[in-house]
Amino acid sequence: MKRLPKGTFINMGTILIGGLIGLALQQVLPENIQTITLQAVGLAILLIAIQMTMKLPEELWIPFIFSLVLGGVVGESFGVKAMFDGLEESMRLNFQVGEKRFTEGLITAFVLFCASPITIVGAIEEGINNKRELLLVKSVLDGIMAIAFASTYGFGVLFSIIPLLFIQGGLTFLGFQIKGTFLKSVLAQISAVGAAILIALSLKILVGANIPVANLLPALLMAVIVTGAYSRLKLRF
């Protein structure tokens, strides 16, 4: 039992609490305040994403581009956006919580909460050394962000705890098994690809760009595959 991903459970709790506070605020904020809040969040996402992207080493730009392109092709082929739209419609019909920003809120929270370097490093550190300091710091930050996101996007933000459980908790279990560290290049690539997805989302928020952001999500998986293959290829030559 001591091997349970306790840091992830704490993280899920802070997001839920922050999200519920944000939902309560959403009910009392007038529409013009909600609009300017959405735009402010869009600007914040853009700046955070640019900062994340700038940390990518120059030698990883080629796999970065391939990861985005292949991820977009996979997402478009399998209709990831259509899946999210179906989830949104199901929520609206069955639970009366679906809303026009459900998908955007879920994707925003998913990328920020699940694809950041602190997520990967903190989760694996808990698995390897049973240390949760990084995840506890992340939990506080995520709880604060959940307030802002839920007050802007609504209920979709709360559902980000589901992929968080599988991804962050899964990385902790991986840390139990590998007793090692993740490749730094893979970590940097996941962060950069996540940042690119956030930039696309911020452009959609700020200028109404017609970008199917959900279809880019498979690029996060492609980042691991492509970067691993690229690293092995470089070693051979």
ABEGO torsion letter per residue (X at the ends): XAABBAAAAAAAAAAAAAAAAAAAAAAABBAAAAAAAAAAAAAAAAAAAAAAAAABBAAAAAAAAAAAAAAAAAAAAAGAAAAAAAAAAAAAAAAGABBAAAAAAAAAAAAAAAABAAAAAAAAAAAAAGBAAAAAAAAAAAAAAAAAAAAAAEAAAAAAAAAAAAAAAAAAAAAAAAGBBBBAAAAAAAAAAAAAAAAAAAAAAAAGBBBBAAAAAAAAAAAAAAAAAAAAAAAAX
